Amino acid sequence: MKIDLTDTTSSKINKALVQGRRAIGTPAVGMVLTLVIVTDEENAYDALKSANEASREHPSRTLVVIKRVSRSPRNRTTSRLDAEIRVGADASTGETVILRLYGEIVDHAQSVVLPLLLPDAPVVAWWPVNGPLDPAKDALGALAQRRVTDTYADEQPIKELAERAASYTPGDTDLAWTRITPWRSMLAAALDQVVCQVTAVEVEGEEFNPSCELLAMWLAERLQVPVARKASPGPGLTGVRMETDCGPIVLDRADGALATLSIEGQPKRAVALKRRETAELIAEELRRLDPDDTYAAALRYGVERLDEHEVPRVADAPDAPHRAEGHKDAPVKRTTKATAAKKGAK
């Protein structure tokens, strides 16, 4: 069931929600949280589709806040709120309210959203694109216990990570971090199978992919060893090589779906490590509403610290051909855009 309201108010939207629930025969509210999605018109459809799929696991009231930019100076001084309400089958297992803000009300979106929050239920704010540098100080972010951004959608994702580290507040998280959950689980399980000391790590993945940087920072922070970052064509993360005093441990994923785990002295194993859709990522973040201390520690480690040390070359896998050039212990430095530019200038 869909209800369209033009030039409306939050009070009228609440009344329409009650009427909609009664019309479909479900007057009771059985939702566990309020999900506030702050996006633009271009990305609203995909974000709402992901939220509806995630609501099958977490029934929620979804508020989609779309700030419309008025073209003429006259319209910018005229405030208007349009709403599209979806209940029943049109809103999956919860309720959906699409809010389009015009004029001066764009700068006061929190006054529209606040009366629509479910009482005594947690609030999660999600910015699929154009997330604020300090989500906790954002007007809508201040209403939420959890604030989800996605640096992968930013123009300069690595720079954004540094900004997020400086402004981190408990409750902040990022989908770039959520994407590496299976990688972290697999690497931790691999290390549990051996009694070895890790001496160096190499993380391989797409350039300008914040998930690669976050995985490298997590490994560097937890293992306290030098970590090299190597660029590859992708897709996404393509491999992690850990040098230990018992031999190399290699987790390689070349196709974005199936990975191969190689541990010295053990047969190779194929493991499912597919790239996940946004709906799966946001559903994972909604499972926990407490601060993610592990993410905070990895984020605060700092991207720049990955460049501080020369990293010993990670040994080849047992069945890989021997490197002909250079000694096997020759140091490898992380290649950055600055060094690449210098080489191109020569």
N, C-alpha and C positions, 0 to 999 in steps of 0.2 A: 504494500500500500504506500502511495506517495501523496504527500501534501505539499503544495507550493504556496508560499507566503511572500508577498511583495511589500516592501516598505513596512516592515514589521518590527516587533520588539521581542526581547527575551521572554517577557511574560506571556505573550501570545504564542510563542514557540512552545513553552512548557504546557500551555493549555492544549495545543494541537497534539502534542505527544500523548497526553492522557486520553484525548478523544480517539487518537489512532489506535492505542492499545485496547481500548474498549471496543472499538469497531471490529478488531480481529479476534476478540475474545480472550485476550491475555492482559487483564488489568494489573496484575502483579508485576513488579520489577525484579527480575532475576539476574541482574548483571553484576559483575564483580569489580569493575573499574571503569573509569572514564579515560578514553584515549583521545587526546587533542592533537590533530594533525594540522600543522601550519605549512602551507604550500602555496603554489601558484596554480593558475588555471591549466597550464600545460601539463603539470605532473599530478594533478588532483585525481585523475581517473586511475592511474596505476597505483598510487598510494592507497586510495580507497579500496581498490580490488584486493591488494595485499592485506589491508586491515580486515576486510570481510572474511578472508580465508583464515586469518589468525583468530577471528572471533569464534570460530568453531571450537577452539580450545579454550579461549578466554572470552566468554560472553561480555560484551562491553557496550557502553554508549560511546559512539564515535562522533566527535565534533570536528568537522573539516573547516578550517578557517582559511578563506581565500581573500586576500587583500587586493581589491581591484584598483588600478590606477586610473584616475579620471583624466581625460584628455584636455579638457578646457579649464582655465582658471576658475570659471564660474561654478563648474561642477565640483571642484575640489573643496569648496566651502559648504557644499550641500551634503549632509550625511544621510545615508540610506542603508538599511539592512534587509537583504533578501535571504530567504531560507527555503531549503528543500528538505522535507522530513520524510524518512523512509523507515517503515516498521514492517514486521512480518517477514515474508519471504524476500522482499526487496532489500532487507538489511541483514541477511544471514541470521545469526542467532541473537542479535542485539538490536540496537537502535542507531540510526545514522541521521545526523543533522548537518547539512552542507550550508555553511554561512558565507555569504558574499558581502563584503564590507566596501562601502563607497564613501569617499569624502573624508571629512575630519575624523570619523569614527574609526578609520584605519589605525590611527595612533592610540586608540583606546580599546583595542580588541578584548582586553581582559575584562572590561565592564560588560561585554556581551556574553563572554564565555562563563564567567563566574556563576550567574544564576542557573546555568544549564548543567553544572557538574552534579553528578550523583551524590546525595548526602552520605556521609560516613563511608566513602569508598575512595581508594587511592586514585591518584591522577597521574597519567603518563603523557608527556608531551613529546611529539616526534616531528622533526624537521627532515623530510626526505631530501630536500635541496636547500641551499642557502641558509644553513644553520647559523645561529649567532655565535660569535667568538666566545661569549660568556653566557651559556644557556641559563645558568642560575639567576642572572641579573636581568634576563629578558622578562618583559611584563607577563607573558604567558608561561614562560619557564618557571617563574616564581610560584605559580599555582600548583606545580607538579612535584611529586616525590621522586620521579625518575624522568630524566631528560635524554632523549635519544637523538643523535645527529648521525650524519653519514658523510665523512670527509672524502669518500670516493667520488662524490658528485661535485666537489669543489675544483676550481681551476688550479689551485696550488695546494694539493692535499698534504704534502710534506710540511709546508709552512703552517698549514692549519693545525697539524699535530702539535707543533711547538706552541702555538697560541692556546690550544686547548689545555696543554700541560700547565701553562702559566695561570690559567683561570679555572683550573679544575675545582669542582665542588662535589662532595659526596652525593651520589645520585646521578652524576653525568655518566654517559656511556656512548659508544659509537658503533654503528653496524660494521665498520671496518674491523673492529675488534671481535664482533660476533662471528664474522666470517671465518676466523681462524680457530674457533673452538674445536672442530674435529682434528685439526693439525696439532693443537696443543695436547689433546687427549692421546693421539697416536704417538707423539714423541715421548710423552710422559710414560706411556705403557711400554715403549721400546726400552727406555732407560731402566725401567723396573725389572727387565729380564736379564740384565747384566750387572756385574759388580765392577764397574770401570770408572775411571776419572776422565771427564770430558776436558779436552785441552783447547779446542777451537771449533768454531761453527761457521758454516757458510749457508746463507739463505738466498735462494734464487727465485726470481719472479719478475713480473712486469715492472718497468720503470714507472715511477710516479704512482705506484699502488700502495696506499697507506697500510693495507693489511700486511704487506711484506715487511714494512718498517716496524710495525707493532709486534710482529712475530720475532723479528731480530732483537728488538728491545726487550721483549719478554725473556728470550733465551739468555741475553746478556745479563739481565738483572737477576735471573734465577740461578744461572750457572756460574756467574762471575768469571766469564772467559771472553776473549776477543771474538767478535762476531763480524764476519764480512757480509756485505750485501752485493749480490751479483745480479745484473739485469739479464732478462731473457725475453723472448717474444711472447711468452704467456701460453695459455690464458691464466691470469691470476698468479697464484703461487705455483711454482713448478717443481721445487725441490728443496730439501734441507739435508746438509751433509755435516755430520758431527764426527770429529776426530777424537778418539779415546785411546787410552793406553792399552786397550784390548783389541783395537782395530776399528775401522770406520763403521758408523751407522748411517745409512742413507735412506731417506724417504723421498721417492721420486714420483712426480705426477706430471706427465707430459701432455695428456689429453684433456685434463680438467674433469675427469670422471673416475678413472681407476689408477691407483697408486701402487708402487712396488716398495716393500720394506726389505732392506738388506742389512743383516747383522752378521758380523764376523763369526764364522763357525756355525751358522744356522742357514737352512735353506731359505731362498727368497720367498716372500709371501705377497700375494695380491690382496690389496685392501680397498674397499669402496671409500672414495674420498671425493665425491662429486661436488661441484659448485652448487650452492643452494640458492633458491629463489628468495626474494625479499619477504614474502609471507612467512617462510620458515624462520628467517632471521628475527623478524619482529615478534613472532610467537615465542621464540626462545627468550627474548628480552623481557617479555611480559611474565615469564615464569618466576622471576625473582625481582622483588621491588626494594631490596636492601642495597646499600652501596657496594660496588664491585671493587674491593681493595686491590685485587690482582691487576685489574686494568689500570688503576691509579698508579701502582708501582711501576708498571711497564711504561706508561705514558710519561711519568716524571723522570724516567731514566734518561730520556733525551736523545733525539735523532743525532745530534752533533757528536755525542759520545761514541757513536759507532765508527767515527773517523779518527779517534784519538790514537789508536794503536795499530801497528803493523800486525797482520794476522797470518800465522803460519799456514802454508797451503794445506788444505785438507787432503788426506791421502786418497788415492783412487780406490774405487770398489774392488773387491778381490778379483773379479773377472774383467776389469777394465784394462785397456792397453796401457803400457808404461809410457809416461811422458818422456819424450826424447830431449826436450829442451829444458835446461835448468836443473838444479838439484831439487830433490823432492821436498827438502825443508826450506826452499826459498820462500821469502815472505811475499804475501799478496796483499796489496792495499785495496781498500774499497774504492771502486771507480765512482766518482761524483761528476755532476755536470760541469763543475769548474775545471777538473782535471781533463775531462773530455774536450772541453773548449780549448785548453792549452795545447793538447795534442793536435787538434785540428788546425791550430794557428801555425804550427811548426812546418 
